[in-house]
Amino acid sequence: MKRKPNSMSRLLILPIFALLIIEITSCSKDDNSGDTPGNVKIDAAVGTYKGTIEVFRGTQTQEYFNAIVNVTKSMIKS
């Protein structure tokens, strides 16, 4: 039984097409939206945080219980 030339070309094109689709979807530019330190806006951290804070000063540590930290946005022009 002979294969048709058309079916052989389909067998070769399908794996190439699949690899192309995988490469396009896995390497999209929106994968790291906001994950890098310089790319995050301060609005994501603005708010009031309550809890325990551990402060490091040299080799000593100080722990503050029921601490409240207010993070605000400041407009500094350089």
All heavy atoms as a GROMACS GRO file, in nm:
protein
  599
    1MET      N    1   0.084  -0.118   0.000
    1MET     CA    2   0.000   0.000   0.000
    1MET      C    3   0.089   0.124   0.000
    1MET      O    4   0.173   0.141   0.086
    1MET     CB    5  -0.089  -0.002   0.123
    1MET     CG    6  -0.185   0.108   0.130
    1MET     SD    7  -0.300   0.070   0.264
    1MET     CE    8  -0.355   0.229   0.298
    2LYS      N    9   0.070   0.207  -0.097
    2LYS     CA   10   0.150   0.328  -0.108
    2LYS      C   11   0.081   0.442  -0.036
    2LYS      O   12  -0.040   0.454  -0.036
    2LYS     CB   13   0.170   0.365  -0.256
    2LYS     CG   14   0.257   0.271  -0.330
    2LYS     CD   15   0.277   0.324  -0.470
    2LYS     CE   16   0.368   0.234  -0.548
    2LYS     NZ   17   0.391   0.285  -0.682
    3ARG      N   18   0.164   0.526   0.026
    3ARG     CA   19   0.110   0.646   0.091
    3ARG      C   20   0.096   0.756  -0.012
    3ARG      O   21   0.180   0.771  -0.102
    3ARG     CB   22   0.200   0.694   0.202
    3ARG     CG   23   0.201   0.606   0.320
    3ARG     CD   24   0.279   0.672   0.430
    3ARG     NE   25   0.286   0.584   0.545
    3ARG     CZ   26   0.348   0.612   0.656
    3ARG    NH1   27   0.411   0.725   0.670
    3ARG    NH2   28   0.348   0.527   0.755
    4LYS      N   29  -0.003   0.833   0.007
    4LYS     CA   30  -0.021   0.948  -0.080
    4LYS      C   31   0.077   1.056  -0.038
    4LYS      O   32   0.105   1.073   0.080
    4LYS     CB   33  -0.164   1.000  -0.069
    4LYS     CG   34  -0.269   0.903  -0.114
    4LYS     CD   35  -0.406   0.963  -0.095
    4LYS     CE   36  -0.514   0.862  -0.128
    4LYS     NZ   37  -0.646   0.915  -0.104
    5PRO      N   38   0.130   1.133  -0.130
    5PRO     CA   39   0.221   1.241  -0.092
    5PRO      C   40   0.156   1.343   0.001
    5PRO      O   41   0.221   1.401   0.086
    5PRO     CB   42   0.258   1.306  -0.226
    5PRO     CG   43   0.220   1.209  -0.331
    5PRO     CD   44   0.116   1.119  -0.273
    6ASN      N   45   0.028   1.361  -0.011
    6ASN     CA   46  -0.043   1.457   0.073
    6ASN      C   47  -0.043   1.413   0.220
    6ASN      O   48  -0.027   1.494   0.310
    6ASN     CB   49  -0.184   1.474   0.021
    6ASN     CG   50  -0.252   1.596   0.078
    6ASN    OD1   51  -0.188   1.680   0.138
    6ASN    ND2   52  -0.382   1.605   0.059
    7SER      N   53  -0.061   1.285   0.246
    7SER     CA   54  -0.065   1.237   0.385
    7SER      C   55   0.073   1.245   0.450
    7SER      O   56   0.085   1.268   0.569
    7SER     CB   57  -0.119   1.094   0.391
    7SER     OG   58  -0.031   1.005   0.325
    8MET      N   59   0.180   1.225   0.373
    8MET     CA   60   0.316   1.236   0.426
    8MET      C   61   0.348   1.380   0.465
    8MET      O   62   0.408   1.404   0.569
    8MET     CB   63   0.417   1.185   0.324
    8MET     CG   64   0.557   1.184   0.376
    8MET     SD   65   0.572   1.078   0.519
    8MET     CE   66   0.686   0.963   0.456
    9SER      N   67   0.306   1.473   0.386
    9SER     CA   68   0.332   1.613   0.420
    9SER      C   69   0.252   1.654   0.543
    9SER      O   70   0.299   1.734   0.623
    9SER     CB   71   0.301   1.703   0.301
    9SER     OG   72   0.163   1.698   0.271
   10ARG      N   73   0.134   1.597   0.562
   10ARG     CA   74   0.056   1.627   0.682
   10ARG      C   75   0.126   1.573   0.806
   10ARG      O   76   0.125   1.636   0.910
   10ARG     CB   77  -0.083   1.566   0.672
   10ARG     CG   78  -0.174   1.640   0.580
   10ARG     CD   79  -0.312   1.580   0.583
   10ARG     NE   80  -0.396   1.642   0.482
   10ARG     CZ   81  -0.514   1.598   0.448
   10ARG    NH1   82  -0.563   1.490   0.504
   10ARG    NH2   83  -0.583   1.660   0.356
   11LEU      N   84   0.185   1.455   0.794
   11LEU     CA   85   0.257   1.397   0.908
   11LEU      C   86   0.378   1.481   0.946
   11LEU      O   87   0.416   1.487   1.062
   11LEU     CB   88   0.301   1.254   0.876
   11LEU     CG   89   0.190   1.150   0.872
   11LEU    CD1   90   0.247   1.015   0.830
   11LEU    CD2   91   0.123   1.139   1.008
   12LEU      N   92   0.440   1.547   0.852
   12LEU     CA   93   0.555   1.632   0.881
   12LEU      C   94   0.513   1.770   0.932
   12LEU      O   95   0.582   1.830   1.012
   12LEU     CB   96   0.643   1.646   0.756
   12LEU     CG   97   0.713   1.519   0.710
   12LEU    CD1   98   0.785   1.544   0.578
   12LEU    CD2   99   0.810   1.470   0.815
   13ILE      N  100   0.402   1.818   0.885
   13ILE     CA  101   0.358   1.952   0.923
   13ILE      C  102   0.299   1.956   1.063
   13ILE      O  103   0.320   2.052   1.137
   13ILE     CB  104   0.257   2.006   0.819
   13ILE    CG1  105   0.331   2.035   0.689
   13ILE    CG2  106   0.186   2.129   0.869
   13ILE    CD1  107   0.242   2.079   0.576
   14LEU      N  108   0.229   1.852   1.104
   14LEU     CA  109   0.164   1.852   1.236
   14LEU      C  110   0.262   1.871   1.352
   14LEU      O  111   0.238   1.956   1.438
   14LEU     CB  112   0.081   1.725   1.254
   14LEU     CG  113  -0.049   1.723   1.174
   14LEU    CD1  114  -0.118   1.588   1.191
   14LEU    CD2  115  -0.141   1.835   1.218
   15PRO      N  116   0.375   1.798   1.360
   15PRO     CA  117   0.468   1.824   1.471
   15PRO      C  118   0.530   1.963   1.468
   15PRO      O  119   0.549   2.027   1.571
   15PRO     CB  120   0.576   1.716   1.455
   15PRO     CG  121   0.516   1.612   1.369
   15PRO     CD  122   0.414   1.681   1.285
   16ILE      N  123   0.558   2.011   1.349
   16ILE     CA  124   0.614   2.146   1.337
   16ILE      C  125   0.512   2.250   1.384
   16ILE      O  126   0.546   2.344   1.456
   16ILE     CB  127   0.658   2.173   1.191
   16ILE    CG1  128   0.775   2.082   1.156
   16ILE    CG2  129   0.693   2.319   1.170
   16ILE    CD1  130   0.813   2.084   1.010
   17PHE      N  131   0.388   2.232   1.345
   17PHE     CA  132   0.282   2.323   1.387
   17PHE      C  133   0.263   2.319   1.538
   17PHE      O  134   0.246   2.422   1.603
   17PHE     CB  135   0.152   2.288   1.314
   17PHE     CG  136   0.039   2.380   1.342
   17PHE    CD1  137   0.040   2.509   1.294
   17PHE    CD2  138  -0.069   2.339   1.418
   17PHE    CE1  139  -0.064   2.596   1.320
   17PHE    CE2  140  -0.174   2.425   1.445
   17PHE     CZ  141  -0.172   2.555   1.395
   18ALA      N  142   0.268   2.199   1.597
   18ALA     CA  143   0.252   2.186   1.742
   18ALA      C  144   0.366   2.255   1.817
   18ALA      O  145   0.345   2.323   1.917
   18ALA     CB  146   0.245   2.039   1.780
   19LEU      N  147   0.488   2.238   1.771
   19LEU     CA  148   0.603   2.305   1.834
   19LEU      C  149   0.592   2.456   1.823
   19LEU      O  150   0.627   2.529   1.916
   19LEU     CB  151   0.734   2.256   1.772
   19LEU     CG  152   0.777   2.115   1.810
   19LEU    CD1  153   0.899   2.074   1.730
   19LEU    CD2  154   0.805   2.106   1.959
   20LEU      N  155   0.545   2.503   1.711
   20LEU     CA  156   0.527   2.647   1.691
   20LEU      C  157   0.424   2.704   1.789
   20LEU      O  158   0.446   2.808   1.851
   20LEU     CB  159   0.486   2.675   1.547
   20LEU     CG  160   0.465   2.821   1.509
   20LEU    CD1  161   0.597   2.896   1.518
   20LEU    CD2  162   0.407   2.832   1.371
   21ILE      N  163   0.314   2.635   1.807
   21ILE     CA  164   0.210   2.680   1.900
   21ILE      C  165   0.263   2.682   2.044
   21ILE      O  166   0.240   2.776   2.119
   21ILE     CB  167   0.085   2.589   1.890
   21ILE    CG1  168   0.018   2.604   1.755
   21ILE    CG2  169  -0.013   2.617   2.003
   21ILE    CD1  170  -0.039   2.741   1.728
   22ILE      N  171   0.337   2.577   2.082
   22ILE     CA  172   0.393   2.572   2.218
   22ILE      C  173   0.491   2.686   2.240
   22ILE      O  174   0.492   2.750   2.345
   22ILE     CB  175   0.462   2.435   2.241
   22ILE    CG1  176   0.356   2.326   2.250
   22ILE    CG2  177   0.547   2.437   2.368
   22ILE    CD1  178   0.411   2.186   2.252
   23GLU      N  179   0.574   2.715   2.142
   23GLU     CA  180   0.673   2.823   2.156
   23GLU      C  181   0.606   2.960   2.167
   23GLU      O  182   0.646   3.043   2.247
   23GLU     CB  183   0.769   2.821   2.038
   23GLU     CG  184   0.879   2.923   2.052
   23GLU     CD  185   0.981   2.913   1.941
   23GLU    OE1  186   1.002   2.803   1.887
   23GLU    OE2  187   1.039   3.018   1.907
   24ILE      N  188   0.504   2.981   2.091
   24ILE     CA  189   0.434   3.111   2.094
   24ILE      C  190   0.364   3.132   2.227
   24ILE      O  191   0.372   3.239   2.286
   24ILE     CB  192   0.334   3.120   1.977
   24ILE    CG1  193   0.409   3.135   1.845
   24ILE    CG2  194   0.239   3.237   1.996
   24ILE    CD1  195   0.320   3.126   1.723
   25THR      N  196   0.298   3.031   2.278
   25THR     CA  197   0.223   3.048   2.402
   25THR      C  198   0.311   3.048   2.526
   25THR      O  199   0.279   3.110   2.626
   25THR     CB  200   0.116   2.939   2.416
   25THR    OG1  201   0.179   2.811   2.414
   25THR    CG2  202   0.012   2.949   2.307
   26SER      N  203   0.424   2.980   2.524
   26SER     CA  204   0.508   2.974   2.643
   26SER      C  205   0.603   3.093   2.653
   26SER      O  206   0.657   3.120   2.760
   26SER     CB  207   0.587   2.844   2.647
   26SER     OG  208   0.680   2.840   2.541
   27CYS      N  209   0.624   3.165   2.548
   27CYS     CA  210   0.718   3.276   2.550
   27CYS      C  211   0.649   3.410   2.531
   27CYS      O  212   0.705   3.502   2.476
   27CYS     CB  213   0.823   3.258   2.441
   27CYS     SG  214   0.925   3.114   2.464
   28SER      N  215   0.527   3.422   2.577
   28SER     CA  216   0.456   3.548   2.560
   28SER      C  217   0.514   3.653   2.654
   28SER      O  218   0.567   3.623   2.760
   28SER     CB  219   0.307   3.530   2.584
   28SER     OG  220   0.285   3.489   2.715
   29LYS      N  221   0.504   3.778   2.616
   29LYS     CA  222   0.564   3.887   2.692
   29LYS      C  223   0.485   3.920   2.819
   29LYS      O  224   0.539   3.982   2.909
   29LYS     CB  225   0.573   4.012   2.605
   29LYS     CG  226   0.673   3.998   2.495
   29LYS     CD  227   0.686   4.127   2.418
   29LYS     CE  228   0.790   4.110   2.310
   29LYS     NZ  229   0.812   4.232   2.235
   30ASP      N  230   0.363   3.879   2.832
   30ASP     CA  231   0.283   3.914   2.948
   30ASP      C  232   0.298   3.814   3.063
   30ASP      O  233   0.225   3.821   3.160
   30ASP     CB  234   0.136   3.928   2.910
   30ASP     CG  235   0.078   3.798   2.857
   30ASP    OD1  236   0.153   3.707   2.826
   30ASP    OD2  237  -0.045   3.793   2.845
   31ASP      N  238   0.393   3.720   3.055
   31ASP     CA  239   0.413   3.623   3.162
   31ASP      C  240   0.460   3.690   3.291
   31ASP      O  241   0.424   3.649   3.400
   31ASP     CB  242   0.515   3.517   3.122
   31ASP     CG  243   0.456   3.416   3.025
   31ASP    OD1  244   0.332   3.413   3.013
   31ASP    OD2  245   0.534   3.343   2.962
   32ASN      N  246   0.543   3.793   3.282
   32ASN     CA  247   0.601   3.856   3.400
   32ASN      C  248   0.536   3.990   3.431
   32ASN      O  249   0.603   4.084   3.470
   32ASN     CB  250   0.752   3.876   3.379
   32ASN     CG  251   0.825   3.745   3.369
   32ASN    OD1  252   0.782   3.647   3.426
   32ASN    ND2  253   0.935   3.744   3.297
   33SER      N  254   0.410   3.999   3.417
   33SER     CA  255   0.343   4.127   3.439
   33SER      C  256   0.346   4.164   3.586
   33SER      O  257   0.268   4.116   3.666
   33SER     CB  258   0.200   4.122   3.388
   33SER     OG  259   0.130   4.020   3.456
   34GLY      N  260   0.442   4.250   3.624
   34GLY     CA  261   0.448   4.299   3.760
   34GLY      C  262   0.532   4.216   3.855
   34GLY      O  263   0.537   4.247   3.972
   35ASP      N  264   0.600   4.115   3.808
   35ASP     CA  265   0.678   4.033   3.898
   35ASP      C  266   0.816   4.088   3.928
   35ASP      O  267   0.874   4.056   4.029
   35ASP     CB  268   0.692   3.891   3.842
   35ASP     CG  269   0.561   3.816   3.843
   35ASP    OD1  270   0.471   3.860   3.917
   35ASP    OD2  271   0.549   3.717   3.771
   36THR      N  272   0.870   4.169   3.841
   36THR     CA  273   1.004   4.221   3.862
   36THR      C  274   0.998   4.341   3.956
   36THR      O  275   0.902   4.419   3.953
   36THR     CB  276   1.068   4.261   3.729
   36THR    OG1  277   0.982   4.354   3.663
   36THR    CG2  278   1.091   4.141   3.640
   37PRO      N  279   1.099   4.360   4.041
   37PRO     CA  280   1.094   4.467   4.142
   37PRO      C  281   1.076   4.607   4.084
   37PRO      O  282   1.004   4.688   4.139
   37PRO     CB  283   1.229   4.456   4.212
   37PRO     CG  284   1.270   4.316   4.192
   37PRO     CD  285   1.215   4.275   4.059
   38GLY      N  286   1.138   4.640   3.974
   38GLY     CA  287   1.127   4.773   3.918
   38GLY      C  288   1.001   4.796   3.838
   38GLY      O  289   0.974   4.906   3.793
   39ASN      N  290   0.920   4.694   3.823
   39ASN     CA  291   0.803   4.702   3.736
   39ASN      C  292   0.672   4.710   3.815
   39ASN      O  293   0.566   4.713   3.756
   39ASN     CB  294   0.802   4.580   3.644
   39ASN     CG  295   0.715   4.600   3.523
   39ASN    OD1  296   0.684   4.712   3.486
   39ASN    ND2  297   0.675   4.492   3.461
   40VAL      N  298   0.677   4.716   3.947
   40VAL     CA  299   0.557   4.715   4.030
   40VAL      C  300   0.526   4.858   4.073
   40VAL      O  301   0.614   4.931   4.118
   40VAL     CB  302   0.576   4.625   4.153
   40VAL    CG1  303   0.454   4.627   4.241
   40VAL    CG2  304   0.609   4.484   4.110
   41LYS      N  305   0.401   4.897   4.063
   41LYS     CA  306   0.362   5.031   4.108
   41LYS      C  307   0.338   5.031   4.258
   41LYS      O  308   0.300   4.930   4.316
   41LYS     CB  309   0.236   5.074   4.034
   41LYS     CG  310   0.260   5.088   3.886
   41LYS     CD  311   0.144   5.148   3.817
   41LYS     CE  312   0.178   5.160   3.670
   41LYS     NZ  313   0.101   5.256   3.601
   42ILE      N  314   0.358   5.145   4.321
   42ILE     CA  315   0.344   5.156   4.466
   42ILE      C  316   0.200   5.136   4.510
   42ILE      O  317   0.174   5.097   4.624
   42ILE     CB  318   0.399   5.293   4.515
   42ILE    CG1  319   0.412   5.296   4.667
   42ILE    CG2  320   0.312   5.407   4.466
   42ILE    CD1  321   0.510   5.202   4.725
   43ASP      N  322   0.105   5.155   4.421
   43ASP     CA  323  -0.035   5.139   4.457
   43ASP      C  324  -0.066   4.997   4.507
   43ASP      O  325  -0.159   4.978   4.585
   43ASP     CB  326  -0.124   5.171   4.337
   43ASP     CG  327  -0.113   5.316   4.294
   43ASP    OD1  328  -0.085   5.401   4.381
   43ASP    OD2  329  -0.131   5.344   4.175
   44ALA      N  330   0.015   4.901   4.467
   44ALA     CA  331  -0.007   4.764   4.511
   44ALA      C  332   0.024   4.746   4.659
   44ALA      O  333  -0.028   4.656   4.724
   44ALA     CB  334   0.079   4.669   4.429
   45ALA      N  335   0.108   4.834   4.717
   45ALA     CA  336   0.148   4.820   4.857
   45ALA      C  337   0.081   4.920   4.950
   45ALA      O  338   0.097   4.911   5.071
   45ALA     CB  339   0.300   4.834   4.869
   46VAL      N  340   0.009   5.017   4.895
   46VAL     CA  341  -0.055   5.119   4.978
   46VAL      C  342  -0.164   5.056   5.064
   46VAL      O  343  -0.245   4.978   5.016
   46VAL     CB  344  -0.113   5.232   4.890
   46VAL    CG1  345  -0.197   5.329   4.971
   46VAL    CG2  346  -0.001   5.306   4.820
   47GLY      N  347  -0.161   5.089   5.193
   47GLY     CA  348  -0.262   5.036   5.282
   47GLY      C  349  -0.215   5.032   5.425
   47GLY      O  350  -0.108   5.083   5.460
   48THR      N  351  -0.293   4.972   5.512
   48THR     CA  352  -0.259   4.957   5.653
   48THR      C  353  -0.237   4.810   5.682
   48THR      O  354  -0.319   4.726   5.648
   48THR     CB  355  -0.373   5.011   5.742
   48THR    OG1  356  -0.396   5.148   5.708
   48THR    CG2  357  -0.339   5.001   5.888
   49TYR      N  358  -0.124   4.783   5.744
   49TYR     CA  359  -0.086   4.646   5.777
   49TYR      C  360  -0.077   4.632   5.928
   49TYR      O  361  -0.016   4.714   5.996
   49TYR     CB  362   0.047   4.610   5.712
   49TYR     CG  363   0.044   4.620   5.561
   49TYR    CD1  364   0.080   4.738   5.496
   49TYR    CD2  365   0.000   4.514   5.486
   49TYR    CE1  366   0.075   4.747   5.358
   49TYR    CE2  367  -0.005   4.522   5.347
   49TYR     CZ  368   0.032   4.638   5.285
   49TYR     OH  369   0.027   4.648   5.149
   50LYS      N  370  -0.137   4.527   5.982
   50LYS     CA  371  -0.136   4.502   6.125
   50LYS      C  372  -0.077   4.365   6.151
   50LYS      O  373  -0.102   4.270   6.078
   50LYS     CB  374  -0.278   4.506   6.181
   50LYS     CG  375  -0.347   4.639   6.161
   50LYS     CD  376  -0.491   4.633   6.207
   50LYS     CE  377  -0.561   4.764   6.173
   50LYS     NZ  378  -0.702   4.761   6.211
   51GLY      N  379   0.004   4.355   6.257
   51GLY     CA  380   0.061   4.225   6.290
   51GLY      C  381   0.191   4.239   6.366
   51GLY      O  382   0.218   4.340   6.429
   52THR      N  383   0.273   4.136   6.358
   52THR     CA  384   0.402   4.133   6.427
   52THR      C  385   0.512   4.173   6.330
   52THR      O  386   0.517   4.124   6.217
   52THR     CB  387   0.430   3.991   6.480
   52THR    OG1  388   0.322   3.954   6.565
   52THR    CG2  389   0.559   3.986   6.557
   53ILE      N  390   0.600   4.263   6.376
   53ILE     CA  391   0.712   4.309   6.293
   53ILE      C  392   0.840   4.275   6.366
   53ILE      O  393   0.855   4.301   6.486
   53ILE     CB  394   0.706   4.461   6.269
   53ILE    CG1  395   0.580   4.496   6.192
   53ILE    CG2  396   0.829   4.508   6.193
   53ILE    CD1  397   0.562   4.645   6.172
   54GLU      N  398   0.934   4.219   6.294
   54GLU     CA  399   1.066   4.188   6.350
   54GLU      C  400   1.166   4.283   6.286
   54GLU      O  401   1.185   4.284   6.165
   54GLU     CB  402   1.102   4.043   6.320
   54GLU     CG  403   1.220   3.993   6.397
   54GLU     CD  404   1.241   3.844   6.378
   54GLU    OE1  405   1.161   3.780   6.309
   54GLU    OE2  406   1.339   3.792   6.432
   55VAL      N  407   1.232   4.365   6.368
   55VAL     CA  408   1.327   4.466   6.321
   55VAL      C  409   1.468   4.417   6.351
   55VAL      O  410   1.499   4.380   6.464
   55VAL     CB  411   1.301   4.602   6.390
   55VAL    CG1  412   1.402   4.704   6.343
   55VAL    CG2  413   1.160   4.649   6.363
   56PHE      N  414   1.553   4.419   6.250
   56PHE     CA  415   1.691   4.375   6.266
   56PHE      C  416   1.783   4.496   6.274
   56PHE      O  417   1.781   4.583   6.188
   56PHE     CB  418   1.733   4.288   6.145
   56PHE     CG  419   1.652   4.163   6.132
   56PHE    CD1  420   1.539   4.159   6.052
   56PHE    CD2  421   1.689   4.049   6.200
   56PHE    CE1  422   1.464   4.044   6.038
   56PHE    CE2  423   1.615   3.932   6.188
   56PHE     CZ  424   1.504   3.930   6.108
   57ARG      N  425   1.864   4.500   6.379
   57ARG     CA  426   1.963   4.608   6.397
   57ARG      C  427   2.097   4.542   6.425
   57ARG      O  428   2.125   4.504   6.539
   57ARG     CB  429   1.924   4.698   6.512
   57ARG     CG  430   1.800   4.778   6.483
   57ARG     CD  431   1.771   4.875   6.593
   57ARG     NE  432   1.649   4.949   6.560
   57ARG     CZ  433   1.574   5.007   6.648
   57ARG    NH1  434   1.604   5.003   6.775
   57ARG    NH2  435   1.466   5.071   6.609
   58GLY      N  436   2.177   4.530   6.322
   58GLY     CA  437   2.306   4.463   6.338
   58GLY      C  438   2.284   4.316   6.368
   58GLY      O  439   2.227   4.242   6.291
   59THR      N  440   2.329   4.274   6.488
   59THR     CA  441   2.312   4.135   6.528
   59THR      C  442   2.192   4.117   6.620
   59THR      O  443   2.160   4.005   6.659
   59THR     CB  444   2.439   4.084   6.599
   59THR    OG1  445   2.464   4.166   6.714
   59THR    CG2  446   2.557   4.087   6.505
   60GLN      N  447   2.126   4.226   6.659
   60GLN     CA  448   2.013   4.219   6.750
   60GLN      C  449   1.881   4.229   6.672
   60GLN      O  450   1.874   4.293   6.568
   60GLN     CB  451   2.018   4.331   6.853
   60GLN     CG  452   2.140   4.325   6.943
   60GLN     CD  453   2.141   4.441   7.041
   60GLN    OE1  454   2.071   4.540   7.022
   60GLN    NE2  455   2.223   4.430   7.144
   61THR      N  456   1.780   4.166   6.729
   61THR     CA  457   1.647   4.177   6.671
   61THR      C  458   1.548   4.223   6.777
   61THR      O  459   1.562   4.191   6.895
   61THR     CB  460   1.598   4.042   6.614
   61THR    OG1  461   1.594   3.948   6.718
   61THR    CG2  462   1.687   3.993   6.502
   62GLN      N  463   1.452   4.302   6.735
   62GLN     CA  464   1.346   4.350   6.823
   62GLN      C  465   1.214   4.314   6.759
   62GLN      O  466   1.192   4.337   6.640
   62GLN     CB  467   1.356   4.501   6.842
   62GLN     CG  468   1.248   4.562   6.925
   62GLN     CD  469   1.258   4.525   7.073
   62GLN    OE1  470   1.368   4.519   7.126
   62GLN    NE2  471   1.146   4.500   7.136
   63GLU      N  472   1.124   4.255   6.838
   63GLU     CA  473   0.996   4.213   6.785
   63GLU      C  474   0.886   4.302   6.844
   63GLU      O  475   0.880   4.323   6.964
   63GLU     CB  476   0.970   4.066   6.821
   63GLU     CG  477   0.870   4.000   6.733
   63GLU     CD  478   0.873   3.849   6.751
   63GLU    OE1  479   0.915   3.800   6.856
   63GLU    OE2  480   0.831   3.781   6.657
   64TYR      N  481   0.801   4.355   6.757
   64TYR     CA  482   0.690   4.440   6.797
   64TYR      C  483   0.559   4.366   6.768
   64TYR      O  484   0.533   4.329   6.654
   64TYR     CB  485   0.692   4.573   6.721
   64TYR     CG  486   0.815   4.656   6.750
   64TYR    CD1  487   0.926   4.652   6.667
   64TYR    CD2  488   0.819   4.740   6.861
   64TYR    CE1  489   1.038   4.728   6.693
   64TYR    CE2  490   0.930   4.817   6.889
   64TYR     CZ  491   1.040   4.810   6.804
   64TYR     OH  492   1.150   4.885   6.832
   65PHE      N  493   0.480   4.346   6.870
   65PHE     CA  494   0.352   4.277   6.856
   65PHE      C  495   0.239   4.378   6.836
   65PHE      O  496   0.246   4.490   6.888
   65PHE     CB  497   0.323   4.191   6.979
   65PHE     CG  498   0.427   4.085   7.002
   65PHE    CD1  499   0.527   4.103   7.094
   65PHE    CD2  500   0.424   3.968   6.928
   65PHE    CE1  501   0.623   4.006   7.116
   65PHE    CE2  502   0.518   3.870   6.948
   65PHE     CZ  503   0.618   3.889   7.042
   66ASN      N  504   0.137   4.342   6.765
   66ASN     CA  505   0.023   4.430   6.735
   66ASN      C  506   0.067   4.562   6.673
   66ASN      O  507   0.012   4.667   6.703
   66ASN     CB  508  -0.061   4.454   6.860
   66ASN     CG  509  -0.125   4.327   6.912
   66ASN    OD1  510  -0.166   4.243   6.835
   66ASN    ND2  511  -0.129   4.314   7.044
   67ALA      N  512   0.166   4.556   6.589
   67ALA     CA  513   0.217   4.678   6.523
   67ALA      C  514   0.125   4.716   6.408
   67ALA      O  515   0.064   4.632   6.344
   67ALA     CB  516   0.358   4.653   6.472
   68ILE      N  517   0.117   4.845   6.383
   68ILE     CA  518   0.038   4.897   6.271
   68ILE      C  519   0.132   4.978   6.183
   68ILE      O  520   0.199   5.070   6.229
   68ILE     CB  521  -0.078   4.987   6.320
   68ILE    CG1  522  -0.173   4.905   6.407
   68ILE    CG2  523  -0.151   5.049   6.202
   68ILE    CD1  524  -0.283   4.986   6.472
   69VAL      N  525   0.137   4.943   6.055
   69VAL     CA  526   0.220   5.014   5.958
   69VAL      C  527   0.129   5.072   5.852
   69VAL      O  528   0.051   5.000   5.788
   69VAL     CB  529   0.324   4.918   5.892
   69VAL    CG1  530   0.403   4.991   5.785
   69VAL    CG2  531   0.416   4.860   5.998
   70ASN      N  532   0.137   5.204   5.833
   70ASN     CA  533   0.059   5.272   5.730
   70ASN      C  534   0.151   5.304   5.612
   70ASN      O  535   0.249   5.376   5.627
   70ASN     CB  536   0.000   5.402   5.784
   70ASN     CG  537  -0.108   5.377   5.887
   70ASN    OD1  538  -0.190   5.289   5.868
   70ASN    ND2  539  -0.105   5.450   5.996
   71VAL      N  540   0.120   5.252   5.498
   71VAL     CA  541   0.197   5.277   5.376
   71VAL      C  542   0.115   5.372   5.290
   71VAL      O  543   0.001   5.343   5.255
   71VAL     CB  544   0.225   5.146   5.299
   71VAL    CG1  545   0.302   5.175   5.171
   71VAL    CG2  546   0.302   5.049   5.386
   72THR      N  547   0.175   5.489   5.258
   72THR     CA  548   0.106   5.588   5.176
   72THR      C  549   0.189   5.622   5.054
   72THR      O  550   0.308   5.592   5.048
   72THR     CB  551   0.082   5.718   5.257
   72THR    OG1  552   0.208   5.770   5.300
   72THR    CG2  553  -0.006   5.691   5.377
   73LYS      N  554   0.126   5.685   4.960
   73LYS     CA  555   0.193   5.725   4.839
   73LYS      C  556   0.232   5.872   4.851
   73LYS      O  557   0.150   5.956   4.884
   73LYS     CB  558   0.097   5.706   4.720
   73LYS     CG  559   0.159   5.732   4.586
   73LYS     CD  560   0.058   5.698   4.478
   73LYS     CE  561   0.116   5.724   4.343
   73LYS     NZ  562   0.022   5.689   4.237
   74SER      N  563   0.360   5.900   4.826
   74SER     CA  564   0.409   6.037   4.836
   74SER      C  565   0.450   6.084   4.696
   74SER      O  566   0.509   6.010   4.619
   74SER     CB  567   0.531   6.041   4.929
   74SER     OG  568   0.586   6.170   4.930
   75MET      N  569   0.417   6.207   4.666
   75MET     CA  570   0.451   6.263   4.536
   75MET      C  571   0.581   6.342   4.548
   75MET      O  572   0.581   6.459   4.586
   75MET     CB  573   0.339   6.353   4.486
   75MET     CG  574   0.205   6.283   4.474
   75MET     SD  575   0.211   6.144   4.361
   75MET     CE  576   0.187   6.229   4.209
   76ILE      N  577   0.693   6.279   4.516
   76ILE     CA  578   0.824   6.344   4.522
   76ILE      C  579   0.867   6.372   4.379
   76ILE      O  580   0.873   6.281   4.297
   76ILE     CB  581   0.928   6.254   4.592
   76ILE    CG1  582   0.885   6.228   4.735
   76ILE    CG2  583   1.066   6.319   4.586
   76ILE    CD1  584   0.974   6.131   4.809
   77LYS      N  585   0.896   6.497   4.352
   77LYS     CA  586   0.941   6.534   4.217
   77LYS      C  587   1.093   6.548   4.220
   77LYS      O  588   1.150   6.613   4.307
   77LYS     CB  589   0.877   6.665   4.173
   77LYS     CG  590   0.728   6.654   4.157
   77LYS     CD  591   0.670   6.784   4.110
   77LYS     CE  592   0.519   6.770   4.097
   77LYS     NZ  593   0.458   6.895   4.051
   78SER      N  594   1.157   6.488   4.124
   78SER     CA  595   1.304   6.498   4.117
   78SER      C  596   1.348   6.582   4.001
   78SER      O  597   1.280   6.614   3.913
   78SER     CB  598   1.366   6.360   4.108
   78SER     OG  599   1.308   6.285   4.006
   0.00000   0.00000   0.00000
